[in-house]
Amino acid sequence: MIMRLQRIILITIIFLATTLVTTQGATSSAARKSTVTSVSKSKKHSTKKHKSKKRSKKKKHNVNKKTSSEATKKDENVNVNKQSQTPPVYEVVTEEKSEDTFGEDIDIDFDVPSEELYGFSWTSEFLNPYKIKINDLPDSTWIDCRGFVFPVVKSAAANNHVTSNFGARRRRYHYGTDIGLKVGDSVVSSFAGTVRIVEYEARGYGHYIVIRHNNGLETLYAHLSKPLVRVNQEVTAGQLIGLGGSTGRSTGPHLHFEFRFLGNAFNTGKIIDYSTERCFADSYCITKSETFRHKADVERFNQMKYHRVRHGETLSYIAKRYGTTVKRICRLNHISRTTVIRPGRSIRYR
């Protein structure tokens, strides 16, 4: 009985010992598993971290690349803008470069407005070599009018009143002011300057002179009987430059007198008071909106079209030819349907 009891106790002890060992093994394997798992997780995490660092570095590199390329483009754009904003250099525009054009060996005196405006542009061949449109002119330029001298010297026989103003005529625009005189009357320079042109134009100005003045203006004196100056000659205000006449396209003795700014003519009456033969003020501001207000009139005037009547032509024929009506032609020419139109007459149809 005692022996049996001893066996049971022994078996129980062995069983408990076996169970304890098994439990410890399971626990250690679980611990090992968790350690391996945590190590693998940490490895994965570090790999991810490394990859994300690589990606961020790549992103940063791309961003830097993008930024630098954008900056280069911006710099290029700025340079282009700077170039486009550079003020225009006024040069002589001719079919062939004139031999009279000043070269680069001549210094520009920027204290003289004409040299700042015209630079090296100089030719004795073309009246308007600059080809600068009114819209491209400077917004405003001050002109010094001090020292002005009326271009026609009064004589006992002359009648120095204005015979024709600046503006539209029947078939062409009149870009100057006509001053009455007698053939042989003295014509003088209005301001100090340099003679740029001395020419003859049979079907236009006749004998004419163009002088560039230090204040930035150019003046034109036309229909002279005899010029008394030469190209490149310096003249003073009031100096005799020619004798009055009626050469070229002229119906009687008079001086055709023009003010021009960078080749564009404007009304001399904006500066000169013809009733006193003096300037209104010591200075005048040239602006595109006020000085060249006539631009719209010129554009309208240039759209006018005329037909020279030939033998046998009628108002109906002219109207049909130009796609208009007899009524419109009558209104444009201030005539009636029954008006007899003779060969050689100019009829406006637009």
Contacts in CASP RR format, 6 or more apart in sequence:
PFRMAT RR
TARGET T0000
AUTHOR 0000-0000-0000
METHOD contacts of the structure
MODEL  1
MIMRLQRIILITIIFLATTLVTTQGATSSAARKSTVTSVSKSKKHSTKKH
KSKKRSKKKKHNVNKKTSSEATKKDENVNVNKQSQTPPVYEVVTEEKSED
TFGEDIDIDFDVPSEELYGFSWTSEFLNPYKIKINDLPDSTWIDCRGFVF
PVVKSAAANNHVTSNFGARRRRYHYGTDIGLKVGDSVVSSFAGTVRIVEY
EARGYGHYIVIRHNNGLETLYAHLSKPLVRVNQEVTAGQLIGLGGSTGRS
TGPHLHFEFRFLGNAFNTGKIIDYSTERCFADSYCITKSETFRHKADVER
FNQMKYHRVRHGETLSYIAKRYGTTVKRICRLNHISRTTVIRPGRSIRYR
88 132 0 8 1.000
88 136 0 8 1.000
89 119 0 8 1.000
90 117 0 8 1.000
90 118 0 8 1.000
90 119 0 8 1.000
90 121 0 8 1.000
90 130 0 8 1.000
90 132 0 8 1.000
90 262 0 8 1.000
91 120 0 8 1.000
91 121 0 8 1.000
92 98 0 8 1.000
92 101 0 8 1.000
92 120 0 8 1.000
92 121 0 8 1.000
92 122 0 8 1.000
92 123 0 8 1.000
92 126 0 8 1.000
92 129 0 8 1.000
92 130 0 8 1.000
93 129 0 8 1.000
93 130 0 8 1.000
93 131 0 8 1.000
94 123 0 8 1.000
94 125 0 8 1.000
94 126 0 8 1.000
94 129 0 8 1.000
98 123 0 8 1.000
98 124 0 8 1.000
98 125 0 8 1.000
98 126 0 8 1.000
98 129 0 8 1.000
100 122 0 8 1.000
100 123 0 8 1.000
100 124 0 8 1.000
100 125 0 8 1.000
100 231 0 8 1.000
101 120 0 8 1.000
101 121 0 8 1.000
101 122 0 8 1.000
101 123 0 8 1.000
102 120 0 8 1.000
102 122 0 8 1.000
103 120 0 8 1.000
104 120 0 8 1.000
106 120 0 8 1.000
108 115 0 8 1.000
108 116 0 8 1.000
108 119 0 8 1.000
108 120 0 8 1.000
109 115 0 8 1.000
110 116 0 8 1.000
112 214 0 8 1.000
113 141 0 8 1.000
113 143 0 8 1.000
113 144 0 8 1.000
113 214 0 8 1.000
113 215 0 8 1.000
113 216 0 8 1.000
114 193 0 8 1.000
114 212 0 8 1.000
114 213 0 8 1.000
114 214 0 8 1.000
114 215 0 8 1.000
114 216 0 8 1.000
114 217 0 8 1.000
117 141 0 8 1.000
117 216 0 8 1.000
117 262 0 8 1.000
118 130 0 8 1.000
118 212 0 8 1.000
118 216 0 8 1.000
118 262 0 8 1.000
121 129 0 8 1.000
121 130 0 8 1.000
122 196 0 8 1.000
123 129 0 8 1.000
123 196 0 8 1.000
124 196 0 8 1.000
124 197 0 8 1.000
124 198 0 8 1.000
124 199 0 8 1.000
124 231 0 8 1.000
124 232 0 8 1.000
125 197 0 8 1.000
127 197 0 8 1.000
127 210 0 8 1.000
127 220 0 8 1.000
127 263 0 8 1.000
128 260 0 8 1.000
128 263 0 8 1.000
128 264 0 8 1.000
130 262 0 8 1.000
130 263 0 8 1.000
132 262 0 8 1.000
132 263 0 8 1.000
132 264 0 8 1.000
134 264 0 8 1.000
134 288 0 8 1.000
134 292 0 8 1.000
134 295 0 8 1.000
135 288 0 8 1.000
137 261 0 8 1.000
137 262 0 8 1.000
137 264 0 8 1.000
137 286 0 8 1.000
137 288 0 8 1.000
137 292 0 8 1.000
138 286 0 8 1.000
139 287 0 8 1.000
139 288 0 8 1.000
140 285 0 8 1.000
140 286 0 8 1.000
140 287 0 8 1.000
141 216 0 8 1.000
141 261 0 8 1.000
141 285 0 8 1.000
141 286 0 8 1.000
142 283 0 8 1.000
142 284 0 8 1.000
142 285 0 8 1.000
142 286 0 8 1.000
143 215 0 8 1.000
143 216 0 8 1.000
143 217 0 8 1.000
143 271 0 8 1.000
143 283 0 8 1.000
143 284 0 8 1.000
143 285 0 8 1.000
143 286 0 8 1.000
144 215 0 8 1.000
144 282 0 8 1.000
144 283 0 8 1.000
145 215 0 8 1.000
145 271 0 8 1.000
145 279 0 8 1.000
145 281 0 8 1.000
145 282 0 8 1.000
145 283 0 8 1.000
145 284 0 8 1.000
146 282 0 8 1.000
146 283 0 8 1.000
147 191 0 8 1.000
147 237 0 8 1.000
148 190 0 8 1.000
148 191 0 8 1.000
148 237 0 8 1.000
148 271 0 8 1.000
148 272 0 8 1.000
148 278 0 8 1.000
148 279 0 8 1.000
149 188 0 8 1.000
149 189 0 8 1.000
149 190 0 8 1.000
149 191 0 8 1.000
149 237 0 8 1.000
149 238 0 8 1.000
150 160 0 8 1.000
150 188 0 8 1.000
150 190 0 8 1.000
150 272 0 8 1.000
150 277 0 8 1.000
150 278 0 8 1.000
151 179 0 8 1.000
151 187 0 8 1.000
151 188 0 8 1.000
151 189 0 8 1.000
151 190 0 8 1.000
151 219 0 8 1.000
151 221 0 8 1.000
151 255 0 8 1.000
151 257 0 8 1.000
152 158 0 8 1.000
152 160 0 8 1.000
152 179 0 8 1.000
152 180 0 8 1.000
152 181 0 8 1.000
152 185 0 8 1.000
152 186 0 8 1.000
152 187 0 8 1.000
152 188 0 8 1.000
152 255 0 8 1.000
153 185 0 8 1.000
153 186 0 8 1.000
153 187 0 8 1.000
153 188 0 8 1.000
154 160 0 8 1.000
155 181 0 8 1.000
155 182 0 8 1.000
155 185 0 8 1.000
155 186 0 8 1.000
157 182 0 8 1.000
158 180 0 8 1.000
158 181 0 8 1.000
158 182 0 8 1.000
158 185 0 8 1.000
159 180 0 8 1.000
159 181 0 8 1.000
160 179 0 8 1.000
160 180 0 8 1.000
160 181 0 8 1.000
160 277 0 8 1.000
161 179 0 8 1.000
161 180 0 8 1.000
161 274 0 8 1.000
162 177 0 8 1.000
162 178 0 8 1.000
162 179 0 8 1.000
162 180 0 8 1.000
162 274 0 8 1.000
163 178 0 8 1.000
163 179 0 8 1.000
163 180 0 8 1.000
163 254 0 8 1.000
164 174 0 8 1.000
164 177 0 8 1.000
164 178 0 8 1.000
164 254 0 8 1.000
165 174 0 8 1.000
165 177 0 8 1.000
165 178 0 8 1.000
165 267 0 8 1.000
166 174 0 8 1.000
166 175 0 8 1.000
166 176 0 8 1.000
166 177 0 8 1.000
166 265 0 8 1.000
166 266 0 8 1.000
166 267 0 8 1.000
166 268 0 8 1.000
166 269 0 8 1.000
166 294 0 8 1.000
167 173 0 8 1.000
167 174 0 8 1.000
167 175 0 8 1.000
167 176 0 8 1.000
167 267 0 8 1.000
167 294 0 8 1.000
167 297 0 8 1.000
168 174 0 8 1.000
168 297 0 8 1.000
168 301 0 8 1.000
171 304 0 8 1.000
171 306 0 8 1.000
171 346 0 8 1.000
173 297 0 8 1.000
173 298 0 8 1.000
173 301 0 8 1.000
173 302 0 8 1.000
175 258 0 8 1.000
175 265 0 8 1.000
176 220 0 8 1.000
176 256 0 8 1.000
176 257 0 8 1.000
176 258 0 8 1.000
176 265 0 8 1.000
176 267 0 8 1.000
176 268 0 8 1.000
177 256 0 8 1.000
177 257 0 8 1.000
177 258 0 8 1.000
177 267 0 8 1.000
177 268 0 8 1.000
177 269 0 8 1.000
177 274 0 8 1.000
178 254 0 8 1.000
178 255 0 8 1.000
178 256 0 8 1.000
178 257 0 8 1.000
179 254 0 8 1.000
179 255 0 8 1.000
179 257 0 8 1.000
180 253 0 8 1.000
180 254 0 8 1.000
180 255 0 8 1.000
181 187 0 8 1.000
181 244 0 8 1.000
181 245 0 8 1.000
181 253 0 8 1.000
181 254 0 8 1.000
181 255 0 8 1.000
182 244 0 8 1.000
182 253 0 8 1.000
183 225 0 8 1.000
183 243 0 8 1.000
183 244 0 8 1.000
183 245 0 8 1.000
183 246 0 8 1.000
183 253 0 8 1.000
184 225 0 8 1.000
184 226 0 8 1.000
184 243 0 8 1.000
184 244 0 8 1.000
184 245 0 8 1.000
185 243 0 8 1.000
185 244 0 8 1.000
185 245 0 8 1.000
186 240 0 8 1.000
186 242 0 8 1.000
186 243 0 8 1.000
186 244 0 8 1.000
187 221 0 8 1.000
187 224 0 8 1.000
187 240 0 8 1.000
187 241 0 8 1.000
187 242 0 8 1.000
187 243 0 8 1.000
187 244 0 8 1.000
187 255 0 8 1.000
188 237 0 8 1.000
188 238 0 8 1.000
188 239 0 8 1.000
188 240 0 8 1.000
188 241 0 8 1.000
189 211 0 8 1.000
189 219 0 8 1.000
189 235 0 8 1.000
189 236 0 8 1.000
189 237 0 8 1.000
189 238 0 8 1.000
189 239 0 8 1.000
189 241 0 8 1.000
190 213 0 8 1.000
190 219 0 8 1.000
190 237 0 8 1.000
190 238 0 8 1.000
191 211 0 8 1.000
191 213 0 8 1.000
191 214 0 8 1.000
191 215 0 8 1.000
191 217 0 8 1.000
191 219 0 8 1.000
191 237 0 8 1.000
192 213 0 8 1.000
192 214 0 8 1.000
192 234 0 8 1.000
192 235 0 8 1.000
192 236 0 8 1.000
192 237 0 8 1.000
193 211 0 8 1.000
193 212 0 8 1.000
193 213 0 8 1.000
193 214 0 8 1.000
193 234 0 8 1.000
193 235 0 8 1.000
193 236 0 8 1.000
194 211 0 8 1.000
194 212 0 8 1.000
194 232 0 8 1.000
194 233 0 8 1.000
194 234 0 8 1.000
194 235 0 8 1.000
195 209 0 8 1.000
195 210 0 8 1.000
195 211 0 8 1.000
195 229 0 8 1.000
195 230 0 8 1.000
195 231 0 8 1.000
195 232 0 8 1.000
195 233 0 8 1.000
195 234 0 8 1.000
195 235 0 8 1.000
195 241 0 8 1.000
196 210 0 8 1.000
196 211 0 8 1.000
196 212 0 8 1.000
196 218 0 8 1.000
196 231 0 8 1.000
197 208 0 8 1.000
197 209 0 8 1.000
197 210 0 8 1.000
197 231 0 8 1.000
198 208 0 8 1.000
198 209 0 8 1.000
198 227 0 8 1.000
198 229 0 8 1.000
198 230 0 8 1.000
198 231 0 8 1.000
199 205 0 8 1.000
199 207 0 8 1.000
199 208 0 8 1.000
200 206 0 8 1.000
200 207 0 8 1.000
200 208 0 8 1.000
200 247 0 8 1.000
201 208 0 8 1.000
201 248 0 8 1.000
202 248 0 8 1.000
203 248 0 8 1.000
203 249 0 8 1.000
204 222 0 8 1.000
204 248 0 8 1.000
204 249 0 8 1.000
205 220 0 8 1.000
205 222 0 8 1.000
205 223 0 8 1.000
205 248 0 8 1.000
205 249 0 8 1.000
205 256 0 8 1.000
206 222 0 8 1.000
206 223 0 8 1.000
206 224 0 8 1.000
206 247 0 8 1.000
206 248 0 8 1.000
206 249 0 8 1.000
206 250 0 8 1.000
207 222 0 8 1.000
207 223 0 8 1.000
207 224 0 8 1.000
207 225 0 8 1.000
207 226 0 8 1.000
207 227 0 8 1.000
207 247 0 8 1.000
207 248 0 8 1.000
208 220 0 8 1.000
208 221 0 8 1.000
208 222 0 8 1.000
208 223 0 8 1.000
208 224 0 8 1.000
208 227 0 8 1.000
208 256 0 8 1.000
209 220 0 8 1.000
209 221 0 8 1.000
209 224 0 8 1.000
209 227 0 8 1.000
209 229 0 8 1.000
209 241 0 8 1.000
209 242 0 8 1.000
210 218 0 8 1.000
210 219 0 8 1.000
210 220 0 8 1.000
210 260 0 8 1.000
211 218 0 8 1.000
211 219 0 8 1.000
211 221 0 8 1.000
211 235 0 8 1.000
211 241 0 8 1.000
212 218 0 8 1.000
213 219 0 8 1.000
216 261 0 8 1.000
217 259 0 8 1.000
217 260 0 8 1.000
217 261 0 8 1.000
218 259 0 8 1.000
218 260 0 8 1.000
218 261 0 8 1.000
218 263 0 8 1.000
219 257 0 8 1.000
219 258 0 8 1.000
219 259 0 8 1.000
219 260 0 8 1.000
220 256 0 8 1.000
220 257 0 8 1.000
220 258 0 8 1.000
220 260 0 8 1.000
221 241 0 8 1.000
221 242 0 8 1.000
221 255 0 8 1.000
221 256 0 8 1.000
221 257 0 8 1.000
222 255 0 8 1.000
222 256 0 8 1.000
222 257 0 8 1.000
222 258 0 8 1.000
223 244 0 8 1.000
223 245 0 8 1.000
223 246 0 8 1.000
223 247 0 8 1.000
223 248 0 8 1.000
223 250 0 8 1.000
223 253 0 8 1.000
223 254 0 8 1.000
223 255 0 8 1.000
223 256 0 8 1.000
224 242 0 8 1.000
224 243 0 8 1.000
224 244 0 8 1.000
224 245 0 8 1.000
224 247 0 8 1.000
224 255 0 8 1.000
225 243 0 8 1.000
225 244 0 8 1.000
225 245 0 8 1.000
225 246 0 8 1.000
225 247 0 8 1.000
226 242 0 8 1.000
226 243 0 8 1.000
226 244 0 8 1.000
227 241 0 8 1.000
227 242 0 8 1.000
228 240 0 8 1.000
228 241 0 8 1.000
228 242 0 8 1.000
228 243 0 8 1.000
229 235 0 8 1.000
229 241 0 8 1.000
229 242 0 8 1.000
235 241 0 8 1.000
244 253 0 8 1.000
244 255 0 8 1.000
245 253 0 8 1.000
245 254 0 8 1.000
245 255 0 8 1.000
246 252 0 8 1.000
246 253 0 8 1.000
246 254 0 8 1.000
250 256 0 8 1.000
257 268 0 8 1.000
258 265 0 8 1.000
258 268 0 8 1.000
259 265 0 8 1.000
259 266 0 8 1.000
259 267 0 8 1.000
259 268 0 8 1.000
259 271 0 8 1.000
260 266 0 8 1.000
261 286 0 8 1.000
261 291 0 8 1.000
264 292 0 8 1.000
266 286 0 8 1.000
266 291 0 8 1.000
266 292 0 8 1.000
266 294 0 8 1.000
267 294 0 8 1.000
270 284 0 8 1.000
270 290 0 8 1.000
270 291 0 8 1.000
271 279 0 8 1.000
271 280 0 8 1.000
271 284 0 8 1.000
272 278 0 8 1.000
272 279 0 8 1.000
272 280 0 8 1.000
273 279 0 8 1.000
273 280 0 8 1.000
303 350 0 8 1.000
304 348 0 8 1.000
304 350 0 8 1.000
305 322 0 8 1.000
305 348 0 8 1.000
305 349 0 8 1.000
305 350 0 8 1.000
306 346 0 8 1.000
306 347 0 8 1.000
306 348 0 8 1.000
306 349 0 8 1.000
307 318 0 8 1.000
307 321 0 8 1.000
307 322 0 8 1.000
307 346 0 8 1.000
307 347 0 8 1.000
307 348 0 8 1.000
307 349 0 8 1.000
308 344 0 8 1.000
308 345 0 8 1.000
308 346 0 8 1.000
308 347 0 8 1.000
309 318 0 8 1.000
309 341 0 8 1.000
309 342 0 8 1.000
309 343 0 8 1.000
309 344 0 8 1.000
309 345 0 8 1.000
309 346 0 8 1.000
309 347 0 8 1.000
310 343 0 8 1.000
310 344 0 8 1.000
311 343 0 8 1.000
312 343 0 8 1.000
313 341 0 8 1.000
313 343 0 8 1.000
314 341 0 8 1.000
315 326 0 8 1.000
315 329 0 8 1.000
315 330 0 8 1.000
315 337 0 8 1.000
315 339 0 8 1.000
315 341 0 8 1.000
315 347 0 8 1.000
316 326 0 8 1.000
318 329 0 8 1.000
318 347 0 8 1.000
318 349 0 8 1.000
319 325 0 8 1.000
319 326 0 8 1.000
319 328 0 8 1.000
319 329 0 8 1.000
319 349 0 8 1.000
322 349 0 8 1.000
322 350 0 8 1.000
324 349 0 8 1.000
324 350 0 8 1.000
326 337 0 8 1.000
328 349 0 8 1.000
329 335 0 8 1.000
329 347 0 8 1.000
329 348 0 8 1.000
329 349 0 8 1.000
330 336 0 8 1.000
330 337 0 8 1.000
330 339 0 8 1.000
332 348 0 8 1.000
332 349 0 8 1.000
332 350 0 8 1.000
333 347 0 8 1.000
333 348 0 8 1.000
335 341 0 8 1.000
341 347 0 8 1.000
END
